[in-house]
């Protein structure tokens, strides 16, 4: 139901040193962008076929066309993951 996007940002900072003793710092974070914009699913009637997600989507689509339901956006970022050490 809609479009989903997951991306990850990674930053690596390396400080020069002797072989095997480069100080490295890594910071990583995931970002999610999820747009619910109900589209009509055509073909066999999913509700009568017993496939609940498609039937629920079509009900939401009908609600959108009637102005009852509105598309919505869900977005956020995960926790930052940090690591630091010698390489």
C-alpha positions in Angstrom: 0.0 0.0 0.0 2.0 3.0 -1.2 5.7 3.5 -1.6 8.5 2.6 0.8 12.1 3.9 0.9 14.9 2.9 3.3 18.3 4.5 3.0 21.3 4.4 5.2 23.8 7.2 5.8 27.4 6.2 6.7 30.2 8.6 7.6 33.7 7.3 8.0 36.5 9.5 9.4 40.0 8.1 9.3 43.1 9.7 10.8 46.4 8.8 9.2 48.8 6.7 11.3 51.4 4.0 11.0 50.4 0.7 9.3 47.7 -1.0 11.4 47.3 2.0 13.7 45.0 4.3 11.7 42.3 5.7 14.0 38.9 5.2 12.4 35.5 6.5 13.5 32.3 5.2 11.9 28.8 6.7 12.3 25.8 5.1 10.6 22.0 5.9 10.7 19.0 4.5 8.8 16.2 6.7 7.4 12.7 5.5 6.5 10.2 7.3 4.2 6.8 5.5 3.8 4.0 7.0 1.8 0.5 5.4 2.1 -1.4 6.6 -1.0 -4.0 3.8 -1.5 -4.4 2.7 -5.2 -7.2 0.5 -6.5 -6.0 -3.1 -6.9 -7.8 -4.5 -10.0 -8.4 -8.1 -11.1 -10.3 -10.6 -9.1 -12.1 -9.2 -6.1 -9.5 -9.7 -3.4 -12.0 -9.5 -0.5 -14.0 -12.4 -1.9 -10.8 -14.4 -2.7 -9.9 -14.1 1.0 -6.7 -12.1 0.5 -7.3 -9.6 3.3 -4.5 -7.0 2.7 -5.7 -6.2 -0.9 -9.3 -6.1 0.3 -8.4 -3.7 3.1 -6.4 -1.5 0.6 -9.4 -1.3 -1.7 -11.7 -0.2 1.1 -9.1 2.5 2.0 -9.0 3.5 -1.7 -12.8 3.9 -1.8 -12.6 6.0 1.4 -10.0 8.2 -0.3 -12.2 8.7 -3.4 -15.1 9.7 -1.0 -12.8 12.2 0.9 -13.0 10.1 4.1 -9.5 8.7 4.1 -6.4 10.8 3.3 -3.0 9.7 2.0 -0.4 10.0 4.8 3.4 10.0 5.2 5.3 8.2 7.8 9.0 9.0 8.2 11.8 8.8 10.7 15.3 7.9 11.5 16.8 5.0 13.5 19.4 5.3 16.3 22.9 6.3 15.4 25.3 3.5 15.5 28.9 4.5 16.3 32.2 2.6 16.3 35.7 3.8 16.9 38.9 1.9 16.9 42.3 1.2 15.2 42.7 -0.4 11.8 
